[in-house]
Amino acid sequence: MMQEFEMLYFLKHKLVLFATPKAGSTALEHALAPLADIVLQGDPRIKHCTFQRYKWRMEKFIQIFEEDAPQTAALIRHPEDWLGSWFRFRHGSWLEGTPRSTRGLSFDQFVEGYLAEKQPAFAAVGQQAKFLTHPKTGETVDHLFRYEAMPEFVAFLEARLGTAITLERQNVSPNHHISLSPALRQRLEQHYAEDYALYASARGGGAR
């Protein structure tokens, strides 16, 4: 069963870490939660703290203790790879027989569902841009790294937090070969252009 992601706040280091779902968040949680001053977890309404909700409420709460707002950091995954991770995860035996299972579906069918106006349960996985961006101001996290740049991101966190970080593989999606048709890839790129643009703006990882 998937362990849900959390938001971590490090008071002394003036940093908030948003753990983007399906982007190495569980491994980061295990390594960094013991060092954090505030860990949002438990009820989904609490632990699923988006950047918008953070700016609306949590940042103001933190400023009770520190006048200056902390900086923020997160990872983002290439949109197609991110969906592939969700597809493989939901192919797992623990979801078999449920509406969220992708058993018996192709990746094309999964992406078709994700592109649908009313997404079926198996394709309702959210959107990275909505998680990481304020919809009214367009503001996003201060330090955004690509998932492929995990070593660079870890180096950034080590320097910022002043500690060595060792990540263990956690919450790994089942190994399942997938491919996406060119026509669907084009539709995905057009429909979720903001996700692709946000990924392109992130640090590290080289050209895609």
Summary of the structure (lengths in Angstrom):
residues: 208
radius of gyration: 17.3
end to end distance: 31.3
largest distance: 53.0
contacts: 602
relative contact order: 0.19
helix: 44%
strand: 12%
